[in-house]
Structure formats: structure tokens, C-alpha cells
Amino acid sequence: MPQTILTLPTSGQGLYEFTDQAGAFVRAAGREEGLLTVFVRHTSCSLLIQENADPDVRTDLLAFFRRVVPPASDPSMGWVVHRDEGPDDMPAHIKSALTQVSIGIPVARGRLMLGTWQGIYLFEHRDRPHRREIVLHLSP
């Protein structure tokens, strides 16, 4: 079963699309049908399948999550105990818990069965740059 690790550099909080890399992996594997499992190997970022046509969608998602889970330095987050790695770390763990770290995408006719406006995103929840590892695994 084909498997690889993508390394995605991030420059802070945001949505980083990697649909093309995932599609290239599937094409290179030469499988007509299967299931692509996408798994991120970190606890302070997550994965999303989301609209990739209008950038306002990404802007609104980021704004929503900032409102729901502000930095630990915000007075409303006074209950947070884990603060060793900065004011964005525990909120990043919470955002990751609210989203997902693994996604399954069907493959048919040698391509990802995403909808017309769907893209695959790494959702970075930390402020500083990171190099995130994403495992792609294609099952028959």
C-alpha cells in the first residue's frame, strides 16, 4: 500500500491547501480505486476539507475560531493551566480537538473524489512557523 509523508511549512495561523500534492500522490500510485487516508502528526494543527474557491471562507473560518478559542492571554481564558509553550499553544490544542487530525477520501478512476469546490487543508493553529508532517496512505 503506497504511503508517503508530506512536509508542509507554515508561517503562522492559517489554512494551507495541499490538494494538488495529495492528488499527485494518488496519480503516482497508479491505483484506480481506494481510500486515501490523510493524517497529521501533530497536536496543535488539524485537517479540513473546505471550499477552495472563495478566500473569504478561509478568512471567516479563522475569525470564527479566534472568537471561539482566543489566546490564553485573553482574560476569558484565565482557566487555562497549560501555558509553558506560549499563549497560542493550549488554544491550538483545543482547536485541534474541535476539528480532526485524520480524513478519509475515496479514490475512483485514479483521482480524489472531492467535490468541485473542495480542497484539503492543513489548519495551522500556532502563531509561529512550523514544518508539519502529513501522512498520505492509499488503501485498496
N, C-alpha and C positions, 0 to 999 in steps of 0.2 A: 504494500500500500504506500503510495507516494506521500512524502512528508517533507516539509521544509520549515525554516524559521525566517521570517521577515524581520528586519530591524528597521524600525521607523524612528527617525529623530523628531523630537517635538521642541517647540520653542516657548512653551507655556500652555496655559489652559486653552483648549480649543478642540475642534473636530478635524481630524486628519484623515482624508479619504485614501483608501488603498484598494479600491475596487479593481483597478487595472492590474495591479500586481497579483491579486488573487485570481483574476481571470487568466492571466498569463501562466500561472502555476497549473491551473486546470487544463489549459490547452497543451502545455508541455507534457503533462502526464499521459495524454492520449486516451483518456477514458471517455466513453460516450455517456455513461450514466454513473451516478454515485451520489455520495453525500460529502460535501466539503465541511469539515469541522474547522472553525476558526476559534483559537483560544489565546488569550493574552496572559502572559506570565508575570503579572504584577498585581498589586493590591490597591494601587492608587490611580488606576485608569480603568477604562472599560471599553466595551464594543457596542456599536449601534448599527442597525440598518436604518437608514433615514433618507429623506428626499435629497437628491444631489443637483437639483435644477436651480432652485432659488436660494441664494446665500442668506436671505433673511430668515430662513428656517433655522439655520445653524446659529445665527445671532440671537434669535428668540429662545432657542434651547439653552444656550449659555446663560442668558439673562434669567431664565426660569430657575436653573439650578443654582445660580448665585443667590437668588432670593430665598429658595428653599433651604439651602445649606450655605450660609455665609462663612467667611473665615473665622477661625477660633478666636481671633482678636475682637470680633463683633460682640457687644455686650449681651446679645441674645444667646451666645454660645458659651456663657460662663460655666455651664455644667460640664464642658469637655475636660477630661483628665489627661488624655494623651496629647502632649504638646512638645515633646522632645525634638521633633523634626520641623518645627515651624507652624505658623498659623494656618497654612493651607493643607497640612498633612491629614489630620483627622477628618476635616471636611471631605478630602479626597477619598478616604476610606468609606465614608458614608455614601458619597455619590456612586462609588463603585458598587456598594451593596444594593443600592436602589436600581442599578442598571444590570448589566450582565458581563461576564468575562468569557463566555463561550456562546457561539452561534452556529447553528447547522443550516447549510444552504444546499438545496437539491441541485444536482447537475444533470442535464439532459442534452442530448445532441452535442456533447462536448463543451457545453457552456453553462455558466451560472444561471439559474432560473430566477433572477431578480426581476422585479417589475421595471417598467420603462424609466421611472424617475428615482429608483432606489440605488443607493450606494452603500458601501461598507466603510465604517469609520472607526478609528481609534478615538476614544473620547478621553483626552488628557485632562486630569483634574488637578494637577500640580502647577504652580506658578513658574518654576524654573525649568530649563531644558532637560530633557531625558532622552535616552535611547531605549525604546520599548521593543520587546521581543514578542512577536505574534507567531504562533504555531499554526501552520496550514496542514491539514491531514485529509487526504481523499480516500474514502472507503468505497468499496464496490457496492 
